């Protein structure tokens, strides 16, 4: 429960900081109208894989294609999605449920991404070429963390225009990034994590990980045609990684190491005054501290297609929403 409370706290903290951003956008590069509501219908697929490359193990969650609706208005964004059964015929029906929370906040000069993922139930598709899946409904993976970047020319380049489409990028721009990230992860099972068929020299039933360190990168957007755009960001990080684990023989171990990783995001689409769409992909490679020289990672991704329609609500609705907008009352 305390992990849910931690995620809620950092979520509200980010909303409050977004509402306090005082920097102004450069109107020669970015157009923004606070009273325009961006409504969206979208498809997305979120996942967090757990990988042990040397053993050729890649556990995948029992996630699927989500269908959702959402809106952005007065700097507040809310999206709700569910995996419809007829779009996900290959999901395991008797697996436990899971919760994947991702918060993305982009006040001027900042990119702030939060991850609160609580997965239960994993599988390895096409196990050893058999055409069948190796099922592990008992395996759980927890991952909470934050990835923060400062955008040096954030008044001229808008990630909101690419992702939420609540702003419109009028000119191409580029900016360096610098930031920090911290993650806490845990993988556990009722039995040993690595399949016994692989005859590992060492195995374990639970491991906890901590990763933190600085990152640096670049954000760029290309505007072409009338409203078409392509935006991308790539940052690399070097950080300290720590692990605690419980081995199959009851031995407890802990260790530190220096790790590298990266975070990529790409968007392409059309952003007009009334309509818009974008296809985007966000991927975070999180290398975890090796266990007995076994490299491990918990990699998070999100494929998404947004279809957008923009409206201008009436003055009465706008005034009422402004009074209860979470970005203003926190």
Helices and strands as residue ranges (DSSP letters): H 2-20, E 30-32, E 37-52, G 53-55, E 57-61, E 66-73, E 76-82, G 85-87, E 99-105, E 110-124, G 127-129, E 134-151, H 159-163, E 167-169, E 173-188, G 196-198, E 204-224, E 228-247, E 252-271, E 275-285, E 287-291, E 294-311, H 315-324, H 326-329
